[in-house]
Amino acid sequence: MDLRAFLEHLERNGELARIRVPVDPDQEITVIQHRVIARGGPALLFENVVGSNYRVVSNLFGTRQRTSLAFGGDPALLGERVFRLSRNLMPPGLRGIFRSRRDLMALSSARMRTVRQGPVLETIQTTPDLNRLPVLTCWPEDGGPFFTLPLVHTTDPENGTGNLGMYRLQRFDSRSTGMHWQIEKGGGFHFHKAVAKKRPMPVSVVLGGPPALIPAAVAPLPEGIDERLLAAYMMNRPLEVIARRTTGHRIPARAEFVLEGSVSPGDLRWEGPFGDHFGHYSHAADYPVFRVDRILARKDAIYPATVVGKPVQEDYYLGEALQEMTLPLLKMIRPTVVDFWAYPETGFHALAVLSVNERYPKEALKHTLGMLGEGQVSLTKVLITVDHRVNARDIVDVSQALWRHLDAKSGIHLLAPTAQDTLDFTGPAMNTGSRLILLAADDGSGPVRGTPPQHVPRPADLPAGVSATAALGPAFLIVQVDDSIKEIEPLRQALAHHAASREYLFHVIVSKDVPLTDRIMMLWGWFTRFDPLADLYPAGRKVEGNRLLFDFPIAIDARWKTGYPKPVEFDPGVEKRVDRMWPRLGLPDE
């Protein structure tokens, strides 16, 4: 289904709210969507957008149910279908083919069908004006308006392989935007080749169309696989595309908009900052400029948008669903893997947990290192490996596994320097950082420790400036501090010697804006604000052979630090305007 059919389905089922009062795309939509998604509310169709004749739709993926609808059903079943085929067709045989006939028919739909015409060609602007589009300014300190759901299509300059990715685009003027290609992104790899050849690269930016294109664009597919084929697989029907002479690209026939243009070597401009899914403003930097030559659009085109920020937002549900879909495929490659879960609360790349069914001692390390060599997973900052009996998606269960089986001599591995997620601001420079591996798989030798900690120290018994404490299982003591604590060492010493706190393996020190009563926000405030190389403070260090070993307890300084970008916050004036208009929006009461 295309976007129109998707919205019709949502409206029939009470999952779409039409907002007819004037709403400003400058921050007002952000505030409204945040309030709606916090209550599990509907998708939002803004029909009267200030400064534009186009409508805006947002919050399409704001619940697990709507996300599954875009995937064409349970995301896990999509991966299971491919997994079954790999089992039933190996070795190849007529019986296996017959048994897999339905799965084979579904897989055969994963292709593109070229058509001559489509709704996206209803209007063509050869003198493009991006200022007519209702591009959102999401946060008060954003560098400008940003396209937040752009599907950026490029082709490999050497072999023509297509890539569809989602990279934010800052609108600079009527005919240009930034092109925020992060590391480990297919479009960026294509541009790297174009730069080597010293020639411009055509780019087509798709807005709207079949909703399956959106999760496909952010799926962690192997390099060289066209994400549009995954979208067709989700839709269970071929994706209709139109071949364009202007760019050489095939564009979705039922897209709402397509921006056609190019990026050129050496054409750079300062882009950002932007309030991203880490819940902070990512740093501004020079990025390629996308020069728009024309805009294709449906006559009454709908502009799709999303808003990110502190969890939970739409990307939370999209990321969960993509992990469910890709897990069976991961098991095809690594049969001993039971689960792999990148925590959406932390922005995905900051924390992941791998559970394995270890067949021989230290096999878990092999799979851990293997995962850190896989595509975007290679950007994982903290990877914890546990055995198959542990629920990798429950941080408390993971904490219990660490208490039982994490050996300081063999289970802690610090890797530095490494490449890092572009949006992670904790390393010494953009795109650089470090990795922390914690191995807590049961190798059959029994628990490393006995009785877990029984008490959480009271803030009153700790140094002044400690405002709250909480345990996250037996391995992690979370300590909230205010700005009066400047140096970490006195607090580390106090925690290491306190009768209750010294029993925990890790003392995680967080800032006052991180609530310890909300596990999602606790994980957000912890993992987005520390670099393993710079911010681990063990009780002791020693060299054994050629290895550096840490002693427990280990303090983790996860406070907000000078030099970090600010966390995103609403403009109070915009919030008041939304308060006043809320009774007229036709949305449920807060």
C-alpha positions in Angstrom: 0.0 0.0 0.0 1.1 3.6 -0.6 0.9 6.4 1.9 -2.7 7.3 0.9 -3.9 3.7 1.4 -2.0 3.5 4.7 -3.7 6.6 6.0 -7.1 5.5 4.9 -6.6 2.2 6.8 -5.5 4.1 9.9 -8.5 6.4 9.8 -10.9 3.5 9.4 -9.4 2.0 12.6 -9.4 5.2 14.6 -5.6 5.5 14.3 -5.4 8.9 12.5 -6.2 12.3 13.8 -6.9 15.2 11.4 -5.7 18.5 12.8 -7.4 21.4 10.9 -6.4 24.4 13.0 -3.3 26.3 11.9 -0.1 24.7 13.2 3.4 26.1 12.7 6.1 23.7 11.4 8.6 25.6 13.5 8.6 23.6 16.7 4.8 23.4 17.3 4.5 20.0 15.5 7.4 18.8 17.6 5.6 19.6 20.9 2.3 18.1 19.7 3.9 14.9 18.4 5.9 14.4 21.6 2.7 14.7 23.7 0.7 12.3 21.5 3.4 9.6 21.2 3.8 9.6 25.0 0.2 8.5 25.3 0.3 6.0 22.5 -1.8 8.3 20.4 -2.7 8.3 16.7 -0.8 9.3 13.6 -1.2 13.0 12.9 -2.4 14.6 9.7 -1.9 18.4 9.9 -4.2 19.9 7.2 -3.5 23.6 7.8 0.3 24.1 8.1 1.5 27.7 8.5 3.5 28.9 5.5 2.8 26.0 3.1 -0.1 24.7 1.0 1.0 21.1 1.6 -0.3 18.9 4.4 2.1 17.2 6.9 1.7 13.7 8.3 3.8 12.5 11.3 3.8 9.9 14.0 3.1 7.1 11.4 5.2 4.6 13.5 4.3 5.8 17.0 3.0 2.4 18.2 4.1 -1.2 17.7 0.8 -1.9 15.9 1.2 0.8 13.3 4.9 -0.2 12.8 3.8 -3.8 12.2 1.3 -2.6 9.6 4.0 -0.8 7.7 6.0 -4.1 7.8 3.1 -6.0 6.3 2.6 -8.0 9.5 4.7 -9.3 12.4 8.3 -8.2 11.6 9.7 -11.4 13.1 7.8 -13.6 10.6 9.5 -11.8 7.7 12.8 -13.0 8.9 11.5 -16.4 9.8 10.3 -16.9 6.2 13.8 -16.5 4.8 15.2 -18.6 7.6 12.8 -21.4 6.8 13.8 -21.2 3.1 17.4 -21.6 4.0 16.6 -24.7 6.0 14.1 -26.3 3.6 16.1 -25.8 0.4 19.4 -27.1 1.7 20.2 -29.4 0.1 18.0 -28.4 -2.9 15.3 -30.9 -3.8 11.7 -31.1 -5.1 10.3 -32.0 -1.7 11.9 -28.9 -0.2 10.7 -26.7 -3.0 7.1 -28.0 -2.7 7.2 -27.5 1.1 8.5 -23.9 0.6 6.2 -22.9 -2.3 4.4 -20.2 -0.3 7.6 -18.7 1.0 9.1 -18.8 -2.4 6.2 -17.0 -3.9 6.5 -14.3 -1.2 10.2 -14.0 -1.9 9.6 -13.7 -5.6 7.7 -10.4 -5.0 10.9 -8.8 -3.7 11.6 -7.0 -7.0 10.9 -3.8 -8.8 8.4 -3.4 -11.7 9.1 -0.6 -14.1 6.0 1.4 -15.2 5.7 4.4 -17.5 3.6 6.7 -15.4 2.6 7.3 -11.8 1.1 9.9 -9.5 4.5 11.4 -8.6 4.7 12.8 -12.1 1.5 14.8 -11.8 3.5 18.0 -11.2 7.1 18.8 -12.2 8.8 21.9 -10.9 11.9 22.6 -13.1 12.5 25.8 -11.0 12.4 24.2 -7.6 11.4 26.1 -4.5 12.1 24.0 -1.3 10.7 26.9 0.8 7.2 25.9 -0.3 7.6 22.6 1.5 6.6 22.5 5.2 10.0 21.4 6.4 10.1 21.1 10.2 12.3 23.0 12.6 12.2 20.5 15.4 14.1 22.1 18.3 15.0 25.7 19.4 18.7 25.5 18.6 18.5 23.5 15.4 20.6 25.0 12.6 17.4 25.4 10.5 14.5 23.4 9.1 15.3 19.7 8.4 13.8 17.0 6.2 13.5 14.2 8.8 12.0 11.3 6.7 14.0 11.7 3.5 14.6 8.4 1.5 17.9 9.2 -0.2 18.5 7.1 -3.3 22.0 6.8 -4.9 23.7 4.3 -7.2 27.2 3.0 -7.0 29.3 4.9 -9.5 31.2 1.7 -10.4 28.6 -1.0 -10.7 25.2 0.8 -10.6 24.0 -1.0 -7.4 21.2 1.0 -5.7 21.1 2.2 -2.1 18.2 3.7 -0.2 19.1 5.4 3.1 17.7 7.9 5.5 20.0 10.9 6.1 18.8 14.2 7.5 18.8 17.1 5.1 19.0 20.7 6.4 17.2 23.1 4.1 19.7 25.9 3.2 17.7 27.8 0.7 15.2 27.3 -2.2 17.4 24.9 -4.1 19.9 23.3 -1.7 20.2 21.2 1.4 22.9 19.5 3.5 23.5 15.8 3.0 24.3 14.3 6.4 26.1 11.1 5.4 27.4 9.4 8.5 30.1 6.7 8.6 29.0 3.2 7.7 26.2 4.5 5.4 25.7 3.2 1.8 25.1 6.6 0.3 28.3 7.9 1.8 30.2 5.0 0.4 28.8 5.8 -3.1 29.9 9.4 -2.7 33.4 8.4 -1.7 33.7 6.6 -5.0 32.3 9.6 -6.9 34.9 11.8 -5.1 37.6 9.5 -6.2 36.4 9.8 -9.8 36.1 13.6 -9.4 32.6 13.7 -10.8 29.1 14.7 -9.5 26.8 12.0 -8.3 23.0 12.1 -9.0 20.7 11.9 -6.0 17.0 11.3 -5.8 15.3 12.1 -2.4 12.0 10.3 -2.1 9.3 11.7 0.4 6.4 9.4 1.0 5.2 6.5 -1.0 4.8 3.0 0.3 5.5 3.2 4.1 7.6 0.0 3.8 10.3 2.1 2.2 10.9 3.9 5.5 11.9 0.8 7.6 13.7 -0.7 4.6 15.8 2.5 4.3 17.1 2.2 7.9 17.5 -1.6 7.9 21.0 -2.8 8.6 21.3 -4.7 5.3 24.7 -5.9 4.0 26.4 -3.4 1.7 25.4 -3.8 -1.9 21.8 -5.0 -1.3 19.2 -2.5 -2.6 16.8 -1.7 0.3 14.0 -1.2 -2.2 13.9 -5.0 -2.6 13.4 -5.4 1.1 10.5 -2.9 0.9 8.9 -5.0 -1.9 9.4 -8.1 0.3 7.6 -6.4 3.2 4.7 -5.3 0.8 4.5 -8.8 -0.6 4.3 -7.3 -4.1 6.7 -5.7 -6.5 7.6 -2.0 -6.0 6.4 0.0 -9.0 9.1 2.4 -10.2 9.6 4.9 -13.0 12.9 5.1 -14.9 14.1 8.7 -15.0 16.5 9.9 -17.8 17.4 12.9 -15.7 19.2 11.0 -13.0 19.3 7.4 -14.3 17.4 6.4 -11.2 14.2 4.4 -10.8 11.9 6.2 -8.4 8.8 4.9 -6.6 5.8 5.7 -8.9 3.5 6.4 -5.9 5.9 8.7 -3.9 4.5 12.0 -2.7 7.5 14.0 -3.7 10.9 13.3 -5.3 13.7 15.8 -5.2 16.1 15.3 -8.1 19.6 16.7 -8.1 23.2 15.9 -7.3 26.1 16.2 -4.9 29.6 17.2 -6.1 33.1 16.7 -4.7 34.4 19.7 -2.8 30.9 21.3 -2.5 30.6 21.5 1.3 28.7 23.7 3.7 28.4 24.0 7.5 25.4 21.8 8.6 23.7 21.5 12.0 23.4 21.4 14.9 20.3 19.2 15.1 18.4 17.6 18.0 18.8 14.0 17.1 17.7 10.6 18.4 20.5 10.6 21.1 18.4 13.3 22.8 21.1 16.0 22.4 22.1 18.4 19.7 24.6 16.7 17.4 27.6 18.9 16.5 27.6 21.0 13.4 30.2 20.2 10.7 30.9 20.5 7.0 28.8 18.1 4.9 28.2 17.8 1.1 25.6 20.0 -0.4 22.6 18.5 -2.3 21.8 20.8 -5.2 18.1 20.3 -6.3 17.3 20.5 -10.0 13.6 19.7 -10.0 10.8 18.6 -7.7 8.3 16.0 -8.7 5.1 15.8 -6.7 1.5 14.6 -6.6 -1.1 17.3 -7.1 -2.1 17.3 -3.5 1.1 15.8 -2.1 1.4 15.0 1.7 4.7 15.8 3.3 5.9 13.1 5.7 7.9 14.0 8.8 9.1 12.6 12.1 10.5 14.0 15.3 13.3 12.5 17.3 14.7 13.4 20.7 14.8 11.7 24.1 13.1 8.3 24.1 10.5 7.1 23.4 9.9 8.3 19.8 9.0 6.7 16.5 12.5 5.4 15.8 12.2 3.4 19.1 9.4 1.2 17.6 11.0 1.1 14.1 14.3 -0.1 15.6 12.6 -2.7 17.7 10.8 -4.1 14.7 13.9 -4.2 12.5 15.7 -6.2 15.2 12.9 -8.7 15.3 13.0 -9.0 11.5 16.8 -9.4 11.2 17.4 -11.8 14.2 16.4 -14.9 12.2 18.8 -13.9 9.5 21.6 -13.4 12.0 21.0 -16.9 13.3 21.5 -18.2 9.7 25.0 -16.8 9.8 25.8 -17.5 13.4 23.8 -20.5 14.6 25.0 -20.3 18.2 23.5 -16.8 18.6 20.2 -16.9 20.6 19.5 -13.2 20.7 21.0 -9.9 19.9 19.4 -6.7 21.2 20.5 -3.2 20.7 18.8 -1.1 23.3 16.6 1.6 21.7 16.7 3.6 25.0 20.4 4.3 24.3 20.1 5.2 20.7 20.8 1.6 19.6 24.5 1.9 19.0 25.5 2.7 22.6 24.5 -0.6 24.2 23.8 -4.1 22.8 23.5 -7.5 24.4 24.4 -10.7 22.7 23.3 -14.1 24.1 25.0 -17.2 22.8 24.8 -21.0 23.3 28.5 -21.6 23.9 29.8 -25.0 22.7 33.4 -24.6 23.9 35.2 -22.3 26.3 35.7 -18.7 25.0 33.5 -19.3 21.9 31.4 -16.3 23.1 34.4 -14.1 22.5 34.6 -15.2 18.9 31.0 -14.3 18.2 31.4 -11.0 20.1 34.3 -9.9 18.0 32.5 -11.2 14.9 29.4 -9.0 15.7 31.7 -6.0 16.1 32.8 -6.5 12.5 29.2 -6.5 11.0 28.1 -3.4 9.3 26.4 -0.8 11.5 26.7 -3.2 14.5 30.4 -2.4 14.3 29.6 1.0 15.8 28.3 -0.5 19.1 29.9 1.2 22.0 29.2 -1.3 24.8 28.6 -5.0 23.9 27.7 -7.4 26.7 27.7 -11.1 26.0 25.7 -13.5 28.1 24.7 -17.2 27.8 21.5 -18.4 26.2 19.5 -18.7 29.5 19.7 -14.9 30.0 17.1 -12.6 28.6 19.2 -10.2 26.6 16.4 -7.6 26.4 16.0 -7.3 30.2 18.8 -5.2 31.6 18.2 -6.5 35.2 18.6 -10.1 34.0 21.8 -9.0 32.1 23.0 -7.4 35.3 22.5 -10.6 37.2 24.5 -12.5 34.6 27.3 -10.0 35.0 27.3 -10.5 38.7 27.4 -14.3 38.4 29.9 -14.6 35.6 31.9 -11.4 34.8 35.5 -12.2 35.6 37.7 -9.0 35.7 40.7 -10.9 34.5 39.1 -12.4 31.4 35.8 -10.7 30.8 36.6 -7.0 30.3 38.1 -5.8 27.0 38.6 -2.2 26.2 39.3 -1.4 22.5 40.6 2.0 21.6 40.8 4.0 19.4 38.0 2.9 17.2 35.5 4.4 14.7 32.3 5.6 16.4 28.8 6.5 15.4 28.8 10.1 14.0 26.1 11.1 16.4 27.9 9.9 19.5 29.6 13.0 20.9 31.5 11.3 23.8 34.7 10.5 21.9 37.8 12.7 21.4 36.7 13.7 18.0 33.8 13.2 15.6 33.5 9.5 14.3 36.1 8.3 16.9 35.7 6.7 20.2 36.2 3.4 22.0 34.5 0.0 22.7 33.8 -1.9 25.9 33.2 -5.6 25.8 31.9 -7.4 28.9 31.8 -11.2 28.7 29.5 -12.9 31.1 28.7 -16.2 29.5 28.6 -19.3 31.8 31.4 -21.6 30.7 30.3 -24.3 33.0 32.8 -23.5 35.8 30.0 -22.0 38.0 29.4 -18.5 39.4 32.3 -16.1 40.0 30.5 -14.6 43.0 28.0 -15.6 45.6 25.4 -13.6 47.4 24.5 -10.4 45.5 24.3 -6.9 47.2 21.4 -6.7 49.6 21.2 -2.9 50.1 21.3 0.4 48.2 23.3 3.1 50.0 21.3 6.1 51.1 22.2 9.5 49.5 22.6 10.9 53.0 25.4 8.4 53.7 27.4 9.5 50.7 29.2 12.8 49.9 27.3 16.0 49.6 25.9 16.4 46.1 24.5 12.9 45.8 20.8 13.4 45.3 19.5 9.8 44.6 20.7 6.2 44.3 19.2 3.1 42.7 20.2 -0.4 41.9 19.8 -1.8 38.4 20.3 -5.4 39.3 23.3 -6.6 41.4 25.9 -5.3 39.0 25.0 -1.7 38.6 24.5 1.0 41.3 23.3 4.2 39.7 24.2 7.4 41.6 22.6 10.7 40.7 24.6 13.8 41.5 24.2 17.6 41.1 26.6 20.1 39.7 28.3 20.7 43.0 30.4 17.6 42.4 33.2 18.7 40.1 35.8 15.9 40.6 35.0 12.2 40.3 37.8 10.8 42.5 36.5 11.8 46.0 33.1 10.3 45.1 34.7 7.2 43.6 36.7 6.7 46.8 33.6 7.1 48.9 31.6 4.6 46.9 34.4 2.1 46.8 34.7 2.1 50.6 31.0 2.3 51.6 29.8 -1.0 53.1 26.8 -1.2 50.8 28.0 0.4 47.5 31.3 -1.4 47.3 29.5 -4.7 46.7 28.3 -3.6 43.3 30.5 -4.2 40.3 29.8 -0.8 38.6 29.0 2.6 40.1 27.3 4.6 37.4 27.3 8.4 38.1 24.7 10.4 36.2 23.5 14.0 36.1 20.6 15.5 37.9 18.4 15.5 34.8 18.5 11.7 34.6 15.5 10.3 36.6 16.3 7.1 38.5 12.6 6.2 38.7 12.3 5.8 34.9 14.4 2.9 33.5 14.2 4.1 29.9 15.5 7.6 30.8 18.1 6.1 33.2 19.6 4.0 30.3 19.4 7.1 28.0 21.3 9.3 30.5 23.9 6.7 31.2 24.9 5.4 27.8 24.7 8.5 25.7 27.1 10.4 28.0 30.3 8.3 28.5 33.2 7.1 26.5 34.8 3.8 27.8 38.3 4.9 27.3 37.9 8.3 29.1 35.2 7.6 31.7 36.0 4.3 33.4 37.6 4.7 36.9 38.4 1.2 38.3 39.3 0.7 42.0 42.7 -0.4 40.7 44.7 -1.2 37.6 47.5 -3.7 37.1 49.5 -5.1 34.2 49.6 -8.9 33.9 51.8 -10.0 31.1 50.8 -7.7 28.3 47.3 -7.1 29.5 45.8 -4.2 31.5 43.4 -5.5 34.2 40.8 -3.6 36.1 39.7 -4.1 39.7 36.1 -3.8 40.9 34.2 -1.7 41.6 34.5 0.3 38.5 33.1 3.9 38.5 31.6 5.1 35.2 31.4 8.9 34.9 28.2 9.2 32.8 27.6 12.8 33.7 26.9 15.6 31.2 30.3 17.2 30.7 31.6 20.5 29.4 32.1 20.2 25.6 29.1 17.9 25.2 26.2 19.3 23.2 23.2 20.3 25.2 20.2 17.9 25.7 17.1 19.0 23.7 14.4 20.9 25.5 11.2 22.5 24.3 11.0 26.3 23.9 8.7 27.4 26.8 7.0 29.9 24.6 6.1 27.3 22.0 4.8 25.0 24.8 2.5 27.7 26.0 1.2 28.3 22.4 0.4 24.5 22.1 -1.3 24.6 25.5 -3.6 27.3 24.3 -4.4 25.6 21.0 -4.8 22.1 22.5 -8.5 22.2 23.1 -9.0 22.9 19.4 -6.8 20.2 18.0 -9.4 17.4 18.5 -6.9 15.2 20.4 -7.4 13.4 23.7 -7.0 15.4 26.8 -3.5 15.3 28.3 
